[in-house]
Amino acid sequence: MRQIKNERHTEATITISNMARVKIHFPDQSPLFSTKIPLRITDMNYGNHLGNDRLLAIAQEARVQWLQSIGCTELNIGGCGLIMADAMISYKNEGHYGDVLNIDVFSADITPLSFDLLFRVSTKRADQTLLIAEIKTGMVGFDYSGKKAAALPEAFKNQL
């Protein structure tokens, strides 16, 4: 059972039984990158909180900012591009208009062709840090001209 409180101090109780839950495991290391992204009114859905579709777009923005910080783009990481193969989101709390999201970016499960990017999304409210979501995206090196997976360049892997 999970209790949820929103800014209007109303509570909702959600009962979840026999339902498999997504669990994202973060490495015991400092983040590769951190950024802050304010929530806009266009990020809200009909429930007056952060829309699930917008959360994945915010993760993409954090990924692009991280790539720029190391001199790369999604189309060029030093010999190939990147393509997202999968994504998982574990929602923890609602995000609201005016929240400034702190996004910590981590890497995990690095292989010759792929790696995971993990995002820990939180905000500050009333002097407390509130976890909003945890996200995992599976990224694959990709040759866009040949339309096939490509090995991650060593220089890029060293940034992970």
N, C-alpha and C positions, 0 to 999 in steps of 0.2 A: 504494500500500500504506500502511496506517495501523496503527500500533501503539497499543494501549490498555493502560494500567496501572491497576489499581484499588488500593484500600487494602490488600488482602491481598498485594500485590506479585506477582500473577500477571499474565501478559500474554496478550493475544489479538491476533492479526493478522488484519485484515480486508482482503481484496483487492477493490478496486473498479476495474473496467475498463470503459471505454466507457459510463460512466454519467454523465448530466448531473447536475451539482451545483447547488444553489441558492446564489446569491451575492447578498448584501445589501450595498449600498453606503451607508455612513454619510456624512452631510455633515461638512464641515470646520468645525464650530462646537461650542460648548459645549452640553451637554445642556439641554433645557428643564427637566428635573426629574430628580432622583435619589432613590431610596429603597432601603431594606434590608428584605428579607423572609426570615425564617428558614425553612428547610425542616423540615417536620413528618414524622412517621412515615407519616401518611396521604398524603404526596406521593410515597412510594416505591412502586415496582412490584415484580413478582415477581423482577426482576433485581437487586433491592436497590439501585436507583438511581432518580433523579427520573424519574417517568413522563412520557411525551410529552404526555398530556392535561393533566397538572397544570401543565406549563410554560406552556401557553396561558392557563390560569386565573390563573397568577401574573402574566402580562403584563396581563391584564384588571385585576387588583388594582392594579398599578402605574398603569395608565391611569386608573382611578377615583380613586386618590390624587392624580395630577397634575390631573385635572379639578377635584377639590375644592380644590386649592391655588390655582386661578384662579377659584374661585367658580362652578363649573359642575357639572353631573351628566351622565350619559350620555343622560338624557331631556330635558335643558334646557341648551343652550349659548348661550342668549340669543335664542331665537326658534324653535329646532327642536332635535331630538335628534341622536344619532349611531347609526349601525348599521355593523357590520363587514361589508365586502363580500368580503374575502379575507384569507388569512394564509399566511405562509411562515415556516418555522423551519429554521435551519441549526444542527445540533447540533455542538458542538466537544469537549466533555468531559462526563463523568458528574457529576451532582450527587448528593450523599449526605446522609443524615440528619445534622442538626446543622450543615450548611453554612449560612452567612448569605449570601444572594444580594444583590449590589449590582446594581441595575437602573438604567441610564441611559436616559432617554427622549429621543428626537429626533423632529423632524418633517421631512418631505420631500414633494416633488411636490404642492404645494398648488395646487388648482384652485378655481373658484367653488363646486363642489359637494362636493369630496372632498380628502383628504390622506392621506399615509402616516404612521403612527406606527412608529418603529423603536425596538427595545429591545436594548441590549447587556447581557447577563446574565453576571456574573462572581462569583467568590468568592475568599476568601483562604485559602490552605492553606500551612502551613510558611513563612510570610512571603513567599509568592509569590502574585501575582494570576493566577488561572486562568480563562480564558474558558470559560463553560459553553455559551452559545448566543447566536445573533443572531436576532431576530424582526422581521418586518415585518407590520403589519396595515393593510389598506386601509380607511379610515374614510370614510363618506359622511354628509353632512347628511341628516336624515330627518324627515319630518312623519309622526308616528305616527298622528295622527287621520285624515289623508288617505291614509296608506299609500303615500307616494311620496317620492322624493328631493327635497331642499330645499337652497336656497343656504345656504352657511355665512355666518353673520352676520359683518360686517366686524370688530366688536370681538373676536370669537373668533379670526378669522384673524390679527389683530394679535398674539395670544398665541402663534401658531405661529412 
